Amino acid sequence: MNLFCKGLGALALLAVSTLANAFDLQQLSEQLAKPEVIHGQFIQEKHLRALPQPLLSKGSFVLAKNHGLLWLLKTPLQQDYRITANGIARRDGNAWQLLPNKSAGAEQNRLFLAVLQGDSSGLQRDFELALSGDAQQWKLTLTPRSLLLKQVFNQININGGELVQTIELLETQGDSTVLRMQDSTANQPLSEAEQHDFAE
């Protein structure tokens, strides 16, 4: 009986310590929000039901805390976007033009910024969040709450380690998008040109 009680006690302690060490949304948010600036490359695969091969686009990105995201598309066409709390702007010659903010695309970009910045409180307004794994290898599943997002997405899967590595958007109509973030580094400050792009 005594051994049985000791065994239960040990199990209880193990359960408590496992819970204490569990990787949670707060820790993930802190981990992703840590870097001041992240530079990297991306490959985006857009899988459309009507096409046998995915549409590929490639480019680079700059994510800066308290500024936003520069999304610099290189192929198949060259186009620069800036995503901030004020909305989405596209580079037109030497100036940035703010795009209309009432589209599903705008919603998707706002969501994307929240994901990369580790803004779990922002995400929780619109999604049910389920996190598994640990700080080195985690998966976050987002299931839409709002009617607008339910019309667009079935689910969003995000995988990462120290930084976000892949984002998979599963759309209600059967199309999907996979974003692979590559060669991400968090040790390089903003260049003068990048500072200027965010300041405009």
C-alpha positions as a Markdown table, in Angstrom:
| # | Residue | x | y | z |
|---|---|---|---|---|
| 1 | Met | 0.0 | 0.0 | 0.0 |
| 2 | Asn | 2.8 | 2.3 | 1.0 |
| 3 | Leu | 4.7 | 1.6 | -2.3 |
| 4 | Phe | 1.5 | 2.2 | -4.2 |
| 5 | Cys | 1.0 | 5.6 | -2.5 |
| 6 | Lys | 4.7 | 6.5 | -3.2 |
| 7 | Gly | 4.2 | 5.4 | -6.8 |
| 8 | Leu | 1.1 | 7.7 | -7.1 |
| 9 | Gly | 3.1 | 10.5 | -5.5 |
| 10 | Ala | 5.9 | 10.1 | -8.0 |
| 11 | Leu | 3.4 | 10.1 | -10.9 |
| 12 | Ala | 1.7 | 13.2 | -9.6 |
| 13 | Leu | 5.1 | 15.0 | -9.3 |
| 14 | Leu | 6.0 | 13.9 | -12.8 |
| 15 | Ala | 2.7 | 15.2 | -14.2 |
| 16 | Val | 3.2 | 18.6 | -12.5 |
| 17 | Ser | 6.8 | 18.9 | -13.8 |
| 18 | Thr | 5.7 | 17.9 | -17.3 |
| 19 | Leu | 3.0 | 20.6 | -17.2 |
| 20 | Ala | 5.4 | 23.1 | -15.9 |
| 21 | Asn | 7.8 | 22.3 | -18.8 |
| 22 | Ala | 5.0 | 22.2 | -21.4 |
| 23 | Phe | 5.7 | 24.6 | -24.3 |
| 24 | Asp | 2.7 | 27.0 | -24.4 |
| 25 | Leu | 1.4 | 29.9 | -26.5 |
| 26 | Gln | 2.8 | 32.5 | -24.2 |
| 27 | Gln | 6.3 | 31.0 | -24.5 |
| 28 | Leu | 5.9 | 30.7 | -28.3 |
| 29 | Ser | 4.8 | 34.4 | -28.5 |
| 30 | Glu | 7.8 | 35.5 | -26.5 |
| 31 | Gln | 10.2 | 33.4 | -28.6 |
| 32 | Leu | 8.9 | 34.7 | -31.9 |
| 33 | Ala | 8.7 | 38.3 | -30.6 |
| 34 | Lys | 12.3 | 38.3 | -29.4 |
| 35 | Pro | 14.2 | 39.3 | -32.6 |
| 36 | Glu | 14.3 | 43.0 | -33.5 |
| 37 | Val | 14.8 | 42.3 | -37.2 |
| 38 | Ile | 14.5 | 39.1 | -39.3 |
| 39 | His | 15.8 | 38.8 | -42.9 |
| 40 | Gly | 15.1 | 35.8 | -45.0 |
| 41 | Gln | 14.1 | 34.2 | -48.3 |
| 42 | Phe | 10.7 | 32.7 | -49.1 |
| 43 | Ile | 9.2 | 30.2 | -51.6 |
| 44 | Gln | 5.5 | 30.3 | -52.0 |
| 45 | Glu | 3.6 | 27.4 | -53.6 |
| 46 | Lys | 0.0 | 28.1 | -54.6 |
| 47 | His | -1.9 | 24.9 | -55.3 |
| 48 | Leu | -5.0 | 25.5 | -57.4 |
| 49 | Arg | -7.5 | 22.7 | -58.1 |
| 50 | Ala | -7.7 | 23.8 | -61.8 |
| 51 | Leu | -3.9 | 23.5 | -62.4 |
| 52 | Pro | -1.8 | 20.3 | -62.3 |
| 53 | Gln | 1.4 | 22.1 | -61.1 |
| 54 | Pro | 1.6 | 24.7 | -58.2 |
| 55 | Leu | 2.3 | 28.3 | -59.0 |
| 56 | Leu | 5.7 | 29.2 | -57.6 |
| 57 | Ser | 6.8 | 32.6 | -56.5 |
| 58 | Lys | 10.1 | 33.5 | -54.7 |
| 59 | Gly | 11.6 | 36.5 | -53.0 |
| 60 | Ser | 12.9 | 37.9 | -49.8 |
| 61 | Phe | 11.4 | 39.4 | -46.7 |
| 62 | Val | 12.3 | 41.7 | -43.8 |
| 63 | Leu | 10.3 | 41.6 | -40.6 |
| 64 | Ala | 11.0 | 44.4 | -38.1 |
| 65 | Lys | 9.5 | 44.7 | -34.6 |
| 66 | Asn | 7.3 | 47.8 | -34.2 |
| 67 | His | 7.5 | 48.5 | -38.0 |
| 68 | Gly | 6.0 | 45.6 | -40.0 |
| 69 | Leu | 6.9 | 43.4 | -42.9 |
| 70 | Leu | 8.6 | 44.1 | -46.3 |
| 71 | Trp | 7.6 | 41.3 | -48.7 |
| 72 | Leu | 9.8 | 41.6 | -51.8 |
| 73 | Leu | 8.7 | 39.4 | -54.6 |
| 74 | Lys | 11.4 | 38.6 | -57.2 |
| 75 | Thr | 9.8 | 35.9 | -59.5 |
| 76 | Pro | 7.7 | 35.4 | -61.5 |
| 77 | Leu | 7.3 | 39.1 | -61.4 |
| 78 | Gln | 9.0 | 41.8 | -59.3 |
| 79 | Gln | 6.7 | 43.5 | -56.8 |
| 80 | Asp | 7.3 | 45.0 | -53.3 |
| 81 | Tyr | 4.8 | 45.0 | -50.6 |
| 82 | Arg | 4.8 | 46.6 | -47.1 |
| 83 | Ile | 2.5 | 45.2 | -44.4 |
| 84 | Thr | 2.1 | 47.3 | -41.3 |
| 85 | Ala | -0.6 | 48.1 | -38.7 |
| 86 | Asn | -1.9 | 50.8 | -41.1 |
| 87 | Gly | -2.5 | 48.3 | -43.9 |
| 88 | Ile | -0.9 | 47.0 | -47.0 |
| 89 | Ala | 1.0 | 49.2 | -49.4 |
| 90 | Arg | 2.5 | 48.3 | -52.8 |
| 91 | Arg | 5.6 | 50.1 | -54.2 |
| 92 | Asp | 4.7 | 52.1 | -57.3 |
| 93 | Gly | 7.8 | 53.6 | -58.8 |
| 94 | Asn | 9.5 | 55.4 | -55.9 |
| 95 | Ala | 6.3 | 55.7 | -53.7 |
| 96 | Trp | 4.2 | 53.4 | -51.7 |
| 97 | Gln | 0.5 | 53.2 | -52.5 |
| 98 | Leu | -1.9 | 52.0 | -49.8 |
| 99 | Leu | -4.2 | 49.2 | -51.0 |
| 100 | Pro | -7.9 | 48.8 | -50.2 |
| 101 | Asn | -8.3 | 47.2 | -46.8 |
| 102 | Lys | -11.6 | 45.4 | -47.0 |
| 103 | Ser | -10.6 | 42.2 | -48.9 |
| 104 | Ala | -9.9 | 38.6 | -47.9 |
| 105 | Gly | -6.3 | 39.2 | -49.1 |
| 106 | Ala | -5.9 | 42.1 | -46.6 |
| 107 | Glu | -7.2 | 39.9 | -43.9 |
| 108 | Gln | -4.7 | 37.2 | -44.9 |
| 109 | Asn | -1.8 | 39.6 | -44.8 |
| 110 | Arg | -2.8 | 41.0 | -41.4 |
| 111 | Leu | -2.9 | 37.4 | -40.1 |
| 112 | Phe | 0.5 | 36.7 | -41.7 |
| 113 | Leu | 2.0 | 39.6 | -39.8 |
| 114 | Ala | 0.5 | 38.4 | -36.5 |
| 115 | Val | 1.9 | 34.9 | -37.1 |
| 116 | Leu | 5.4 | 36.1 | -37.8 |
| 117 | Gln | 5.5 | 38.5 | -34.9 |
| 118 | Gly | 4.2 | 35.9 | -32.5 |
| 119 | Asp | 1.1 | 37.9 | -31.7 |
| 120 | Ser | -1.0 | 35.0 | -30.2 |
| 121 | Ser | -3.5 | 37.4 | -28.5 |
| 122 | Gly | -4.2 | 38.9 | -31.9 |
| 123 | Leu | -4.6 | 35.5 | -33.5 |
| 124 | Gln | -6.9 | 34.2 | -30.6 |
| 125 | Arg | -9.5 | 36.8 | -31.5 |
| 126 | Asp | -10.0 | 35.2 | -34.9 |
| 127 | Phe | -8.9 | 31.6 | -34.4 |
| 128 | Glu | -8.9 | 28.6 | -32.1 |
| 129 | Leu | -5.2 | 27.8 | -31.5 |
| 130 | Ala | -3.7 | 24.3 | -30.9 |
| 131 | Leu | 0.0 | 24.1 | -30.1 |
| 132 | Ser | 2.1 | 20.9 | -30.0 |
| 133 | Gly | 5.9 | 20.2 | -29.7 |
| 134 | Asp | 8.6 | 22.2 | -28.0 |
| 135 | Ala | 10.7 | 25.4 | -28.5 |
| 136 | Gln | 13.0 | 23.7 | -31.0 |
| 137 | Gln | 10.2 | 22.0 | -33.1 |
| 138 | Trp | 6.6 | 23.1 | -32.8 |
| 139 | Lys | 3.3 | 23.1 | -34.8 |
| 140 | Leu | 0.5 | 25.6 | -34.4 |
| 141 | Thr | -2.9 | 24.8 | -35.9 |
| 142 | Leu | -5.3 | 27.7 | -36.4 |
| 143 | Thr | -9.1 | 27.0 | -36.9 |
| 144 | Pro | -11.2 | 30.0 | -37.9 |
| 145 | Arg | -13.7 | 31.5 | -35.5 |
| 146 | Ser | -15.1 | 34.4 | -37.5 |
| 147 | Leu | -17.6 | 34.0 | -40.3 |
| 148 | Leu | -15.4 | 35.9 | -42.8 |
| 149 | Leu | -12.4 | 33.7 | -42.1 |
| 150 | Lys | -14.5 | 30.5 | -42.2 |
| 151 | Gln | -15.5 | 31.4 | -45.7 |
| 152 | Val | -11.9 | 31.6 | -46.8 |
| 153 | Phe | -9.9 | 29.0 | -44.7 |
| 154 | Asn | -10.6 | 25.6 | -43.3 |
| 155 | Gln | -7.3 | 25.6 | -41.3 |
| 156 | Ile | -3.9 | 27.1 | -41.1 |
| 157 | Asn | -0.8 | 25.1 | -40.1 |
| 158 | Ile | 2.4 | 26.8 | -38.9 |
| 159 | Asn | 5.6 | 25.0 | -38.2 |
| 160 | Gly | 8.8 | 26.3 | -36.8 |
| 161 | Gly | 11.7 | 26.3 | -34.3 |
| 162 | Glu | 13.4 | 29.4 | -33.1 |
| 163 | Leu | 11.6 | 31.2 | -36.0 |
| 164 | Val | 8.6 | 30.4 | -38.2 |
| 165 | Gln | 9.6 | 27.9 | -41.0 |
| 166 | Thr | 6.5 | 27.0 | -42.9 |
| 167 | Ile | 2.9 | 28.3 | -43.2 |
| 168 | Glu | 0.2 | 26.2 | -44.9 |
| 169 | Leu | -3.1 | 27.9 | -45.7 |
| 170 | Leu | -5.9 | 25.4 | -46.5 |
| 171 | Glu | -8.8 | 27.2 | -48.2 |
| 172 | Thr | -12.4 | 26.2 | -48.2 |
| 173 | Gln | -12.6 | 25.8 | -52.0 |
| 174 | Gly | -9.9 | 23.2 | -52.1 |
| 175 | Asp | -6.9 | 25.4 | -53.0 |
| 176 | Ser | -3.9 | 25.7 | -50.7 |
| 177 | Thr | -0.8 | 27.8 | -50.2 |
| 178 | Val | 2.5 | 26.7 | -48.7 |
| 179 | Leu | 5.0 | 29.3 | -47.6 |
| 180 | Arg | 8.5 | 28.2 | -46.8 |
| 181 | Met | 10.7 | 30.7 | -45.0 |
| 182 | Gln | 14.4 | 30.0 | -45.7 |
| 183 | Asp | 17.8 | 31.2 | -44.5 |
| 184 | Ser | 16.1 | 33.4 | -41.9 |
| 185 | Thr | 18.6 | 35.3 | -39.7 |
| 186 | Ala | 18.0 | 37.6 | -36.7 |
| 187 | Asn | 21.4 | 39.2 | -36.4 |
| 188 | Gln | 21.4 | 41.9 | -39.0 |
| 189 | Pro | 19.9 | 45.4 | -38.4 |
| 190 | Leu | 17.8 | 47.3 | -40.9 |
| 191 | Ser | 19.7 | 48.9 | -43.7 |
| 192 | Glu | 19.2 | 52.6 | -44.5 |
| 193 | Ala | 17.0 | 51.7 | -47.5 |
| 194 | Glu | 14.8 | 49.4 | -45.3 |
| 195 | Gln | 14.5 | 52.0 | -42.6 |
| 196 | His | 13.4 | 54.5 | -45.3 |
| 197 | Asp | 10.8 | 52.0 | -46.7 |
| 198 | Phe | 9.2 | 51.6 | -43.3 |
| 199 | Ala | 9.4 | 55.4 | -42.5 |
| 200 | Glu | 7.5 | 56.5 | -45.7 |
